[in-house]
């Protein structure tokens, strides 16, 4: 590809797939190394990442519309888990902050919860990975026109 040649949709899809694979492997490895496996709530992102890797492998082998639809559903679960995880991290930090400093309220409590021991915004990685996966599937030519009109 020459410097003046524009990126094609196929090239952009490959880049998105590469980013998604690297993100899944890196985030999954980090969660396991951090011991993010204590209880079912902490296992959710680890299991979803494993599912994401399996669905991507399925899609890589079959290159079918069914695997793309499964990828869409899986990536939608990533986005939902990221929002739920952010709430859970924040609530846990609020509880800890109030146990430590009973008089905290308002901005001080919010600030303490956002900068607490549990990174409140780290579940946003799941949202980001989910959005990258959804961008990969957006208007993918393997999907039928009927499926295109549906968000999943």
N, C-alpha and C positions, 0 to 999 in steps of 0.2 A: 504494500500500500504506500503510495507516494504521499509526501506531506500535504499536497493540495487535495488529495482524494478524501471525500467526506466519509465519515463512519457510516457503515450500513447497519440496518436493523439487525442482521445476523451477527455482525461484530459486536454490537451493543449487547445483544442477548448473551453472547459468550462472555463478555466482560462481567455482566451481572451474575452469570452462573459462577464464574471464578470468584467473585467477591463473596457470593453466598457460601460456596464451599469453604473458602478460607475462614469466613466468619463462623460457620458452624464448627469447624475443627478447632479453631482458636478458642471460642467461647466454651465449647464442651470441655476441652482440656482444662481451661481455667477453672470452671465450676468443679470439676472432679478434684483438681489439685487443691482448691480452697476448701474441700470437704463439704460442698453444697449438696449433701445427700442425707441430711439429718431430718427425717420425717417426710411425709408424702408431699407437703407443700414445697419443700426444697428440691424434691425429685422431679417435679413437674417440668422445669426447663431442661433438665438433663434428659428426661424421657422424650420430650418434644424434639430436642436436638437429634437424638438417636433416630426418632421417627423421620425427621427431615432428611437425614443422611440416607435412610432406607428408601424414602420416596424419590430422592434425587437419583439414587442408584437404579431404581426401577425405571425412572424416566430415561436415564442415560442408556439403558439396555433396550427398552422397548420403543421409545420415541412415539408414544401414543397419546391421544387426547385424554384417555382415562388417567394416565399418570400425571398429566398437566392439571386435571381437575383435582386429583388427590393432593398435588403440590399446592394448589390454591387453598384448599381446605386446611392443609397443614400450616401454611403461612398465615392464614387467618387466625388459627389457634395461637401462633407465635405472637401476633399483635395483641390478642386478648390476654394472653398470659403476661405480656410485658406490662400492660396497664394494671392488671390485678397484682402483679409482683411489686410494682411501684407503690401501690396502696399498702400492701402488706409490709414492705420495708419501712415506709413512712410511719405507719401505726406502731410497729415495733420500736422504732426510735422514739416516738412520742411517749410510749409507756416507759421505756428506760429513762428518758429524760425526766419524767414526772416522778419516778421512783428516786432518782438522784437529787433533783431540785424541785421540791413540791410546789414552790411558788411560781414556777415558770408559767407564762401565759402569753398570748398574742404573738407578736413578732419574735420575741426571744425564744418561745417554745418552737415556733416554726423553724427558726434558724438552727436551733439545736437538733431538731428532728432531721433536717436536711443535711446536716454535717455530722450526724451521729456515726456510731461504729458500723452500722449496716448502711452501705451506700444506697441512699434512697432512689437515686436515678439509674442505678446499674441495670435494673430490669428493662430499661429503655433499649438495651442491646437487642432484646428479643423483638421489640417493636421494629427496630431498624432492620434486623434480618428478615422479619416477616414482610416488610415493605419492599425489600430488595427482591425477595422471591415473588411477590405479587407483581412487581414491575417486570420481572422476567416473563411471566405468563400473560401479561397484558396484550390483548389483541394478537395472541400467538396464532400463526396460520394453521396449526394442527387442530385448533378448536373449530367446531362448526359455528355457523352464523347464529343458530339458536342459543348456543352456550355463550356466545359473545355478549348477548344482551343481558345475561345473568351475571351478578357480581362474583359467582363461584363456578 
